[in-house]
């Protein structure tokens, strides 16, 4: 009869793919949200939210919150996927985005007026991170290899 100690590693192994899948899905969802927020911020699209929405006294701007959340999710990737050059690069960009987001949020919260440029850098860093996350997911799933293989096959024959 197996002991309880033998059953623990199997449950941890079973939880790891679910955690990995949930993190990747969250990461892709946030990447899409960052790109959507950027499209509404940089284009003359109608905003579905006020310019500076608040929750109580705290200003909650999607241009700062969504990239910061993506940065947090991207920083967790090496913990779940393991350390490789791509995950470390994305985690580093995620850490920069989180840093910019936290500083931007504190400046917006303490702001008494004036021009606020750091939010632009937070959003720009979030856009770069979103593109990196989407590209990495495409490369990891083999979509890029399949598309390139089909294109080379059509060119050759």
FIDREN-864477 format. One record per residue (C-alpha): residue in one letter; residue number from 1; y, x, z. Coordinates in steps of 0.02 Angstrom, whole numbers. Layout:
BEGIN
 rose tipa  north   east     up
    a  NUM      Y      X      Z
...
//
This chain:
BEGIN
 rose tipa  north   east     up
    x    1      0      0      0
    x    2    168     77    -49
    x    3    291    111     89
    x    4    470     49     93
    x    5    529    225     56
    x    6    437    221   -110
    x    7    524     59   -160
    x    8    702    122   -133
    x    9    716    243   -280
    x   10    652    111   -401
    x   11    789    -11   -348
    x   12    921    125   -367
    x   13    858    170   -539
    x   14    861    -13   -589
    x   15   1041    -32   -527
    x   16   1106    119   -623
    x   17   1093     43   -799
    x   18   1176   -117   -738
    x   19   1317    -18   -660
    x   20   1336     87   -816
    x   21   1338    -67   -928
    x   22   1463   -156   -816
    x   23   1578     -4   -813
    x   24   1571     17  -1002
    x   25   1605   -169  -1030
    x   26   1751   -163   -908
    x   27   1817     -7   -991
    x   28   1810    -86  -1165
    x   29   1888   -248  -1102
    x   30   2031   -153  -1021
    x   31   2053    -45  -1176
    x   32   2073   -203  -1280
    x   33   2194   -273  -1152
    x   34   2298   -112  -1158
    x   35   2308   -123  -1347
    x   36   2356   -307  -1336
    x   37   2491   -272  -1207
    x   38   2555   -128  -1315
    x   39   2562   -242  -1467
    x   40   2665   -370  -1371
    x   41   2776   -235  -1298
    x   42   2814   -139  -1458
    x   43   2816   -282  -1583
    x   44   2926   -434  -1585
    x   45   2786   -547  -1528
    x   46   2819   -685  -1402
    x   47   2770   -631  -1228
    x   48   2650   -746  -1137
    x   49   2725   -688   -971
    x   50   2901   -661   -902
    x   51   2980   -491   -922
    x   52   2951   -441   -741
    x   53   2818   -555   -663
    x   54   2796   -539   -475
    x   55   2666   -578   -346
    x   56   2769   -608   -192
    x   57   2894   -465   -181
    x   58   2789   -347   -288
    x   59   2831   -331   -472
    x   60   2672   -342   -575
    x   61   2707   -283   -751
    x   62   2561   -288   -872
    x   63   2633   -133   -958
    x   64   2597    -35   -798
    x   65   2451   -125   -716
    x   66   2330   -138   -863
    x   67   2340     48   -915
    x   68   2324    100   -733
    x   69   2167     -6   -712
    x   70   2096     69   -872
    x   71   2133    242   -800
    x   72   2036    201   -642
    x   73   1888    138   -743
    x   74   1894    292   -856
    x   75   1900    408   -706
    x   76   1736    334   -645
    x   77   1642    370   -807
    x   78   1582    546   -762
    x   79   1513    477   -598
    x   80   1407    348   -688
    x   81   1369    432   -856
    x   82   1355    610   -797
    x   83   1467    756   -835
    x   84   1491    806  -1016
    x   85   1642    864  -1112
    x   86   1689    691  -1176
    x   87   1676    603  -1009
    x   88   1776    740   -923
    x   89   1913    733  -1056
    x   90   1925    544  -1042
    x   91   1923    554   -852
    x   92   2065    682   -856
    x   93   2167    569   -970
    x   94   2124    425   -854
    x   95   2185    524   -704
    x   96   2350    561   -793
    x   97   2368    376   -834
    x   98   2333    326   -654
    x   99   2460    453   -592
    x  100   2593    391   -711
    x  101   2553    211   -668
    x  102   2564    238   -481
    x  103   2729    331   -495
    x  104   2797    201   -616
    x  105   2745     59   -503
    x  106   2827    140   -352
    x  107   2988    169   -452
    x  108   2990    -11   -513
    x  109   2959    -75   -337
    x  110   3097     33   -261
    x  111   3215     17   -409
    x  112   3393    -41   -384
    x  113   3431    -46   -570
    x  114   3457     73   -713
    x  115   3352    124   -860
    x  116   3165    143   -832
    x  117   3078    261   -954
    x  118   2923    311   -857
    x  119   2840    145   -899
    x  120   2846    195  -1083
    x  121   2749    354  -1042
    x  122   2624    254   -940
    x  123   2595    134  -1084
    x  124   2585    277  -1210
    x  125   2457    366  -1102
    x  126   2362    202  -1086
    x  127   2362    180  -1275
    x  128   2292    356  -1300
    x  129   2161    322  -1167
    x  130   2114    155  -1245
    x  131   2091    235  -1416
    x  132   1987    375  -1339
    x  133   1878    251  -1244
    x  134   1846    145  -1399
    x  135   1809    297  -1507
    x  136   1690    369  -1378
    x  137   1597    204  -1364
    x  138   1582    195  -1554
    x  139   1516    373  -1563
    x  140   1396    346  -1418
    x  141   1321    187  -1492
    x  142   1290    272  -1660
    x  143   1405    159  -1760
    x  144   1502    306  -1829
    x  145   1344    397  -1882
    x  146   1279    241  -1970
    x  147   1442    207  -2062
    x  148   1462    389  -2115
    x  149   1281    394  -2172
    x  150   1303    238  -2277
    x  151   1465    304  -2354
    x  152   1384    471  -2398
    x  153   1235    378  -2471
    x  154   1349    274  -2583
    x  155   1447    426  -2638
    x  156   1290    527  -2679
    x  157   1194    391  -2764
//
